[in-house]
Amino acid sequence: MFDFIVLQQPQIILLKEGTDSSQGVPQIVSNINACQAIADAVRTTLGPRGMDKLIINDQGKATISNDGATILKILDIVHPAAKTLVDIAKSQDAEVGDGTTSVTLLAGEFLKEAKPFIEEAVHPQIIIKAFRKAATEAVKKIKEISVRINKSDPKEMRQLLEKCAATSLSSKLVAHQKDFFTKMVVDAVMLLDELLPLNMIGVKKVTGGGLEDSVLIAGVAFKKTFSYAGFEMQPKKYTKLKIALLNIELELKAERDNAEVRVDSVEEYQSIVDAEWKILYDKLDILHKSGAKVILSKLPIGDVATQYFADRDMFCAGRVVEEDLKRTMKACGGSIQTTVQNLSPDVLGSCETFEEIQIGGERYNLFTGCPQARTCTIILRGGAEQFIEETERSLHDAIMIVRRTMKNDAVVAGGGAIEMELSKHLRNLSRTIAGKEQLLMGAMAKALEIIPRQLCENAGFDATNILNKLRQRHAQGGIWYGVDVLNEDIADNFENCVWEPAVVKINAITAAAEASCLILSVDETVKNPKAQQDGPPGGGMGRGRGRPM
């Protein structure tokens, strides 16, 4: 008989104790499931019949929204893979402004279609390769069939911008007032210069009144700032005026806590006080002589200065928000001064009229008829605060869409039309490819149908029936046929003016495909244990002097 001695391999401890590590197919499937949960969270908000979400944050602030990016930002998502979908929704919002729900849904659906292949041991890299190829083909097809509008005809261009803005607003909370807001949004963007800077459109919110009481001001409007006693004696309306924009304190300085001035007589003390007053009055005299009728400063304007200006029929406002001051400078010209010493006419702004008006319970300073008006202000009215905030988010999306359309004039039909056409194109293309890629491209083609399907489900229609009609019509060559939410049928959405900038769809498909490929390429997650909160070394009570052992 022989005794076999088994030499045991020493165990290699690579990671810290308590490290959570999971890998392989179950890990990829787990990540896909997490992403699908994210997609399900925003699924019902898609389209003109989408529902809203009420989210309450940790401070108890309630937000009502149906904007995918806003919802995902407020939800505190901790799953590392699911955060990828939050990031693509944010990037879509920053880049294009609209289509945030679509991009999340597409990414979730791409992963859902890839899941059976992963479970059947198809290598993730084969799926990634096929998805990338399909996304490239889809983008190529969008560029090929998108319709370009004649930019040289201002009337035609304006119609295009209004239709794109109306499509964006039709899925928002303000859909019933979309005709009113569409014109406002297009007018606001057309007031900007060629670079279309977003921060030059100011949005001010005043509770009370109805949505239709909202106004667009071709100039600058900002809320009346904190004021001192003499303020009410100042005139509240001027025409053809000069404006001084300052970054100076016009008040007597309080001594610092630890400042010390040693004086030997009352006269010396009086001379110090007189010097302070003289410095202030010298500044005020220079401002008065400059010819400016309105003085705006980022820093406080004190009671002495307020009374001084009131006695000389001048208007002043201190503590003006920097953003409003810069917008005033853009609109009225001039420049922000940090000293009053060289107040020449070329550094003063000018405008046709200035007035202070009452809007709801607030008073607003309005500058209109500005010579260089490349800025505007939208004053939103409405009942509940949450409602006005959601209106602002809706208008932000529409403004972004109009800006993008002005820069890229190619448009496609919305309402699921472009997705159905891309689905048909990819399905036909997949049949010309041999091997596993054929199935995977077909899976992506099926995934694109989620947009029209979800539009139907959110409106309470029979999705299977409408999708079959759409497939038939697209096979017959009706490339712009999509879901007609108003009549529970299909329609040519290009004729119905449901237009979207092509860049929205290109961005959405590219971002969704990239996110899907990223999640599929992760096959292991290693989570380090949190460092334990150790108490001070030695713990327990110390032994003081004279204390018994």
Salt bridges, closest charged atoms under 4 A:
ASP40 OD1 - ARG43 NE 2.89
ASP93 OD2 - LYS73 NZ 3.68
GLU95 OE2 - ARG404 NH2 3.71
ASP98 OD1 - LYS172 NZ 3.69
GLU109 OE2 - LYS112 NZ 3.97
GLU113 OE2 - LYS446 NZ 3.97
GLU137 OE2 - LYS140 NZ 3.72
GLU144 OE2 - LYS141 NZ 3.85
GLU162 OE2 - ARG158 NE 2.96
ASP187 OD1 - ARG158 NH2 2.79
GLU232 OE1 - ARG363 NH2 3.35
GLU249 OE1 - LYS253 NZ 3.07
GLU260 OE2 - ARG262 NE 2.75
ASP282 OD2 - LYS278 NZ 3.05
GLU322 OE1 - LYS298 NZ 3.79
GLU322 OE2 - LYS326 NZ 3.51
ASP324 OD1 - LYS204 NZ 3.01
ASP324 OD1 - ARG327 NH1 3.02
GLU352 OE1 - LYS240 NZ 3.32
GLU356 OE2 - ARG363 NH2 2.63
GLU362 OE2 - LYS223 NZ 3.69
GLU389 OE1 - LYS61 NZ 3.24
GLU390 OE1 - ARG393 NE 2.97
GLU392 OE1 - LYS205 NZ 2.71
ASP397 OD2 - LYS172 NZ 2.82
ASP397 OD1 - HIS396 ND1 3.44
ASP409 OD1 - ARG148 NH1 2.62
GLU419 OE2 - LYS505 NZ 2.92
GLU421 OE2 - LYS424 NZ 3.33
GLU421 OE1 - HIS474 ND1 2.87
GLU437 OE2 - LYS129 NZ 3.61
GLU437 OE1 - LYS133 NZ 3.68
GLU449 OE2 - ARG427 NH2 3.23
GLU449 OE1 - ARG471 NH2 2.73
ASP489 OD1 - LYS469 NZ 3.07
GLU500 OE2 - LYS505 NZ 3.51
